[in-house]
Amino acid sequence: MGNERAGGIMDAMSNLNWDDDDTPEPGPDDRSANHAGGKPGEDLDLADFHGMARLIERMHRRYLDVVRVGLSKQGVEDIGPVQALMVMLIGEDELSVRDLMERGYYLGSNASYSLKILVDAGYINRAANQRDRRTARLQLTDKGRELWEGLRRMEQAQAEALVRNETEVRDLKASYRTLRRLDRLWGDMVRYSCLDFD
C-alpha cells in the first residue's frame, strides 16, 4: 500500500513543471538520446543525485569559508560570513524583515540575531515603516554599502575564474537551471507532503 501511494504521488508530481521559462528546447542530440533510452530518467544514476545533494550542503559551508576570507582581507572583524550574506541580500534595496527572511530562507530567531549584530555594528539602518510602525525597513548604511561593494568585487573575481569561455558560460547556466528546478522540486515535495511515504 505504501509503495502504491508513493508511486501515485511521484506520478502526479512528474506532471508538474519545474523548468525555468528560459530553458532551451532540447537539441537533436537530446531528442535522440531520450528516444533511444526509453523512459526519461532510465539512465539516471541515483548516486549522482545523492552526490549532488551532499555537494550542495558542503558547498554552502565552503562558501561561508570563502566569505570569511574575503571579510578578513577587507579588515572586517565585527561580523561573520552569515551576516555578510545578509548584507549581500539587501544590497541596494530597502527591504522589510519578512522580505529578507524569504530571500535568504532564514528562521526568525536566526534572522533577528544577525540583524541585531549588523545594526549594532553600523552596517544596516533598521527603521519603522512610515505606513505601518510595526514593520521594520532595512537599508544599508554607508559602511554597509562599502562592504557590499567589496563582496561584489570578490564574487566578480570568482565568476571570472570559474567561467573563461562560452562553453563554461553555458555550463554555468545549465547548472543554475538544474539547481533552481531541484529547489522547486524539494519545495513542492514539502508543500504537498510527498516526503511521507508510509
C-alpha positions in Angstrom: 0.0 0.0 0.0 2.8 2.4 0.9 4.6 1.7 -2.4 1.5 2.3 -4.4 0.9 5.6 -2.6 4.4 6.7 -3.2 4.2 5.8 -6.8 1.0 7.7 -7.2 2.4 10.8 -5.6 5.5 10.7 -7.7 3.5 10.2 -10.9 1.3 13.2 -10.0 4.4 15.3 -9.3 6.0 14.3 -12.6 3.3 16.3 -14.3 4.3 19.5 -12.5 6.7 21.8 -14.5 9.8 22.8 -12.6 11.6 24.1 -15.7 12.5 27.8 -16.0 10.8 29.8 -18.7 14.3 30.3 -20.3 15.1 26.6 -20.5 16.2 25.9 -24.1 14.4 23.5 -26.3 16.1 20.1 -26.5 18.5 19.8 -29.4 18.7 16.9 -31.9 21.2 15.0 -29.7 18.9 15.4 -26.6 15.9 14.1 -28.5 17.6 11.1 -29.9 19.1 10.2 -26.5 15.6 10.4 -25.0 14.1 8.1 -27.6 17.0 5.7 -27.5 16.8 5.4 -23.8 13.1 4.9 -23.5 11.5 6.5 -20.4 13.0 9.7 -19.1 15.2 9.0 -16.1 16.1 5.4 -17.1 19.8 6.4 -17.5 19.8 8.4 -14.2 22.5 7.3 -11.8 21.0 7.7 -8.3 24.5 8.1 -6.9 24.8 11.3 -9.0 21.6 12.7 -7.4 22.7 11.8 -3.9 26.1 13.2 -4.5 24.7 16.5 -5.7 22.5 16.8 -2.6 25.5 16.3 -0.4 27.6 18.6 -2.6 25.1 21.5 -2.1 25.5 21.2 1.7 29.3 21.1 1.5 29.5 24.0 -1.0 27.4 26.2 1.3 29.9 25.6 4.2 32.8 26.2 1.8 31.3 29.4 0.5 30.9 30.7 4.1 34.7 30.0 4.4 35.4 31.9 1.2 33.3 34.9 2.5 35.1 34.7 5.9 38.5 35.0 4.0 37.0 37.9 2.0 36.0 39.7 5.2 39.4 39.2 6.6 41.0 40.7 3.5 38.8 43.8 3.9 39.7 44.1 7.5 36.2 43.3 8.7 36.2 41.7 12.1 32.9 42.8 13.7 30.6 40.5 11.7 30.8 36.9 10.3 30.0 35.4 6.9 26.3 34.8 7.7 25.8 38.5 8.5 27.8 39.4 5.4 25.5 37.3 3.2 22.6 39.3 4.7 24.4 42.5 3.5 24.6 40.9 0.1 20.9 40.1 0.1 19.9 43.6 0.9 22.3 45.3 -1.5 20.8 48.5 -2.9 17.3 47.6 -1.9 15.2 48.6 1.0 13.6 45.5 2.5 11.2 44.5 5.2 12.4 41.9 7.6 9.9 39.5 6.1 11.3 40.1 2.6 14.8 39.4 3.8 13.8 36.2 5.5 12.1 35.0 2.4 15.1 35.8 0.2 17.5 34.0 2.4 15.3 31.3 3.9 16.2 32.4 7.4 14.4 31.3 10.6 13.0 34.1 12.7 15.4 33.8 15.7 18.5 33.4 13.4 17.5 36.5 11.4 16.8 38.6 14.4 20.2 37.7 16.0 22.1 38.5 12.8 20.2 41.7 12.2 21.0 42.9 15.7 24.7 42.3 15.1 24.5 44.2 11.8 22.6 47.2 13.3 24.9 47.4 16.3 28.0 47.3 14.0 26.6 50.1 11.8 26.1 48.1 8.6 22.3 48.4 8.5 19.7 51.0 9.3 16.6 49.5 10.8 13.7 52.0 10.8 10.0 51.6 11.3 7.9 51.8 8.2 6.0 55.2 8.0 2.8 53.5 7.0 3.0 50.6 9.4 5.0 51.3 12.5 5.1 47.6 13.4 7.1 46.8 10.2 10.8 47.5 10.2 12.5 48.5 7.0 16.2 47.6 6.4 18.7 49.6 4.4 22.5 49.5 4.2 24.4 52.4 5.7 27.5 53.9 4.0 29.5 51.3 5.9 27.2 48.5 4.7 27.4 49.7 1.1 31.2 49.8 1.3 31.2 46.2 2.5 28.6 45.2 -0.1 30.8 46.6 -2.9 33.8 44.7 -1.7 31.9 41.5 -1.5 30.6 42.1 -5.1 34.1 42.5 -6.3 35.0 39.3 -4.6 32.1 37.5 -6.4 33.1 39.0 -9.7 36.7 37.7 -9.3 35.3 34.2 -8.5 32.9 34.3 -11.5 35.8 35.2 -13.9 38.0 32.4 -12.5 35.1 29.9 -13.0 33.8 31.0 -16.4 36.5 31.5 -19.0 34.8 30.7 -22.3 31.4 30.3 -24.0 31.2 26.6 -23.1 31.7 27.3 -19.4 29.1 30.1 -19.6 26.6 27.5 -21.0 27.6 25.0 -18.3 27.1 27.6 -15.6 23.6 28.5 -16.9 22.7 24.8 -17.1 23.9 24.1 -13.6 21.9 27.1 -12.3 18.7 25.9 -14.1 19.2 22.4 -12.6 19.6 23.8 -9.1 16.6 26.0 -9.5 14.5 23.0 -10.6 15.8 21.0 -7.6 14.9 23.8 -5.3 11.3 23.9 -6.6 11.1 20.1 -6.5 12.1 20.0 -2.9 9.8 22.9 -2.0 6.8 21.2 -3.7 7.6 17.9 -2.0 7.5 19.6 1.4 4.4 21.6 0.5 2.4 18.6 -0.8 3.7 16.3 1.9 5.3 14.0 -0.6 8.1 13.1 1.8 5.7 10.9 3.7 5.6 7.5 2.0 4.4 5.4 5.0 
